[in-house]
Amino acid sequence: MNHYPHHIGDFDRATRHLNRIERSIYRDLLDEYYETEKPLTLDLPKLKRKILAISNEESAAVEQVLSEFFAETPTGWYHSRCDAEILHYKANNSQKAMAGKASAAAKELRKQQALNGKSTDVEQALNGAPTDVATHVEQTFNGTSTNQNQNHKPITKEKKAQALVIPLDLPNWINKSHWDTWHSSPKRKAASHAQKQIAIGKLTRWRDEGLDHEKALEDAAAAGWQGLVDPKPKIKTSIASGYESPYSASQRKKFEAAAPMVAAKNPNLTSVDPNAFLNATGAEHAIARIG
């Protein structure tokens, strides 16, 4: 091994009681263990020379660290954490090596097929029982196994996207036909999983508020909209248009605030409805002007 994971927190907690020399000796022993990928030798003089533990204090530190952190066996000083990391490292390297060999063989196969358009010995080796490398590579990179000969085509972006599809948990009270129709429209079919979840959240909120969520989804499906339209009814206060604009609302509030003061100063003035006043023509405004 030319590298290994060093967990700073774990090491610090385990060696906080050691002095600086003992901590340094421990790191040197770990390096030796990982570099050789085997337990430390029982020959202490040899081991001390290997890690340059020359002084009496360093020599004593080697023995102290070995007795506390390593297990002495007839075949050497073992360390369980090191053994686990080494096994993990070897397993990863083995998979990478097999994948590399399979990739090289697949490239050679495609090259031969391009030259003569026929099946070759390489293809037979990939599909046969002796190596079964092709199946291993498929399982490693696709997550599935298949016995069909697909000419070892590279994984396309479409297949990768299909592999990443997250199942959507559609509530049973949502009309699935309307939902599917809506998401098949050009403006909606590219919606992501997160966007679909947001749409479900909106429908759920409207349903809980007693609004017509079914019609909102049906309208979106029929029109092919990109999003859902809030089914809350519009406030209808204006006689002329059936809808009160923000400007009209602000003017009405001003009128309602000023009306009591005007009435107090002019008790004989005819009462005027705010909506009628706002929707009146210019001539009517001139007659009912508050002055």
Stockholm file with secondary structure:
# STOCKHOLM 1.0

chainA/1-291         MNHYPHHIGDFDRATRHLNRIERSIYRDLLDEYYETEKPLTLDLPKLKRKILAISNEESAAVEQVLSEFFAETPTGWYHSRCDAEILHYKANNSQKAMAGKASAAAKELRKQQALNGKSTDVEQALNGAPTDVATHVEQTFNGTSTNQNQNHKPITKEKKAQALVIPLDLPNWINKSHWDTWHSSPKRKAASHAQKQIAIGKLTRWRDEGLDHEKALEDAAAAGWQGLVDPKPKIKTSIASGYESPYSASQRKKFEAAAPMVAAKNPNLTSVDPNAFLNATGAEHAIARIG
#=GR chainA/1-291 SS CCCCCCCHHHHHHHHTTSCHHHHHHHHHHHHHHHHHTSCBCSCHHHHHHHTTCCSHHHHHHHHHHHHHHSEEETTEEECHHHHHHHHHHHHHHHHHHHHHHHHHHHHHHHHHHHHHSSCCHHHHHHHSTTTCHHHHHHHHHHSSCCCSCCTTCCCCHHHHHHHTCCCCCCCTTSCHHHHHHHHTSTTTTTCCHHHHHHHHHHHHHHHHTTCCHHHHHHHHHHHTCSSCCCCCCCCCCCTTTSSCCHHHHHHHHHHHHHHHHHHHHCTTSCCCCHHHHHTCCHHHHHHHCCC
#=GC SS_cons         CCCCCCCHHHHHHHHTTSCHHHHHHHHHHHHHHHHHTSCBCSCHHHHHHHTTCCSHHHHHHHHHHHHHHSEEETTEEECHHHHHHHHHHHHHHHHHHHHHHHHHHHHHHHHHHHHHSSCCHHHHHHHSTTTCHHHHHHHHHHSSCCCSCCTTCCCCHHHHHHHTCCCCCCCTTSCHHHHHHHHTSTTTTTCCHHHHHHHHHHHHHHHHTTCCHHHHHHHHHHHTCSSCCCCCCCCCCCTTTSSCCHHHHHHHHHHHHHHHHHHHHCTTSCCCCHHHHHTCCHHHHHHHCCC
//
